[in-house]
Amino acid sequence: MALAQAQGAGPVGPAVDPRAARRALRAERAQLAHWRRLLRARLDLAVAGLAPPEHLGSFTWEVLPDAAVLLPRTHELSEAVRVAEDVDVVDLLTRLRRLDRMLSRYADQLDGAIEETTQELLTEQAAAPRGANRAGDAR
């Protein structure tokens, strides 16, 4: 069964409901996506510490001259996203990229497990007699 494979366990017995397994896998996938966004944001911050982005608005002054009053000052933005100066940025970048690669491999396994449980559900539905309602399913 896909859930046990995603967790690194052996085959799952018939007690595991494919719907519950799929829900659990999808919830785990959502958590994984959140962690990956956090890592990528941290990576962006570390890179910005070495090579800051252009001043916001510098490309559009002629097109949107009145919008300048809406923008925070570059100094304010830089301070908000500044990485601590005592951090070894190269080490941080290496660590973040390694973690992201690990999460990527896990995401591949989760995606495969979700696909497998989805196929199990579709096979189960296709095999069910027409009009049959599984116990606990709402119509």
C-alpha positions in Angstrom: 0.0 0.0 0.0 1.2 3.5 -0.8 0.9 4.9 2.8 3.3 2.3 4.2 5.7 2.9 1.3 5.7 6.6 2.0 6.4 6.0 5.6 9.1 3.4 4.8 7.2 0.5 6.3 6.4 -2.8 4.8 3.1 -3.8 3.0 -0.1 -2.6 4.7 -2.8 -5.1 5.5 -6.4 -4.7 4.4 -7.2 -2.6 7.5 -6.0 0.6 5.9 -8.7 2.5 4.1 -7.5 4.0 0.8 -9.5 7.1 1.4 -7.9 7.7 4.8 -4.5 6.9 3.4 -5.0 9.4 0.6 -6.2 12.1 3.0 -3.2 11.5 5.2 -0.8 11.6 2.2 -2.4 14.8 0.9 -2.2 16.5 4.3 1.5 15.5 4.5 2.0 16.9 1.0 0.6 20.2 2.1 2.9 20.3 5.1 5.9 19.4 2.8 4.9 22.2 0.4 4.9 24.7 3.3 8.4 23.6 4.5 9.7 23.9 1.0 8.4 27.4 0.6 10.0 28.4 3.9 13.4 26.9 2.8 13.2 28.6 -0.6 12.3 31.9 1.0 15.3 31.5 3.4 17.5 30.7 0.5 16.3 33.8 -1.3 17.1 35.9 1.8 20.6 34.5 2.0 21.2 35.2 -1.7 19.8 38.7 -1.3 22.3 39.3 1.5 25.1 38.8 -1.0 23.5 40.3 -4.1 20.6 42.6 -3.1 17.8 43.1 -5.7 17.5 46.4 -7.5 15.7 49.3 -5.8 12.0 48.7 -6.1 10.4 51.2 -8.5 13.6 52.0 -10.3 12.2 50.5 -13.5 8.8 52.2 -13.5 9.4 55.8 -12.3 8.4 57.1 -15.8 5.4 54.8 -16.1 4.0 55.1 -12.6 5.4 58.4 -11.1 2.6 58.7 -8.5 3.2 55.2 -7.2 6.5 56.2 -5.5 4.6 57.4 -2.5 3.2 53.9 -2.0 6.6 52.2 -1.8 8.5 51.7 1.4 12.1 53.0 1.3 14.7 50.6 0.1 16.5 50.8 3.5 13.3 49.6 5.2 12.9 46.7 2.9 16.6 45.7 3.3 16.4 45.8 7.1 13.2 43.7 7.1 14.9 40.8 5.2 18.5 41.2 6.4 20.3 38.0 7.3 22.3 38.1 10.5 25.9 39.2 9.8 27.5 36.4 11.9 26.0 33.7 9.6 28.4 31.9 7.3 26.3 32.5 4.1 28.1 29.8 2.0 27.4 27.2 4.7 23.8 28.4 5.0 23.3 28.1 1.3 24.8 24.7 1.2 22.6 23.5 4.1 19.4 25.0 2.6 20.1 23.4 -0.8 20.8 20.0 0.8 17.6 20.2 2.8 15.6 21.2 -0.3 17.0 18.2 -2.2 15.9 15.9 0.6 12.4 17.4 0.6 12.3 17.1 -3.2 13.0 13.4 -3.0 10.3 13.0 -0.3 7.9 14.9 -2.4 8.5 12.5 -5.3 7.7 9.6 -3.0 4.5 11.3 -1.6 3.3 12.1 -5.2 3.8 8.5 -6.2 1.9 7.3 -3.1 -0.9 9.7 -3.7 -1.2 8.6 -7.3 -1.2 4.9 -6.2 -3.9 5.5 -3.6 -5.9 7.5 -6.1 -5.7 4.6 -8.6 -6.7 2.1 -5.9 -9.8 4.2 -5.2 -10.7 4.4 -8.9 -10.2 0.7 -9.3 -12.4 0.1 -6.2 -15.1 2.4 -7.6 -15.0 0.8 -11.0 -15.4 -2.7 -9.5 -18.3 -1.7 -7.3 -21.8 -2.6 -8.7 -23.5 0.4 -10.3 -25.5 2.4 -7.7 -23.8 0.7 -4.8 -23.0 3.0 -1.9 -20.1 2.2 0.4 -20.9 2.3 4.1 -20.1 5.7 5.5 -20.2 7.4 2.1 -22.5 10.4 1.9 -24.5 11.0 -1.2 
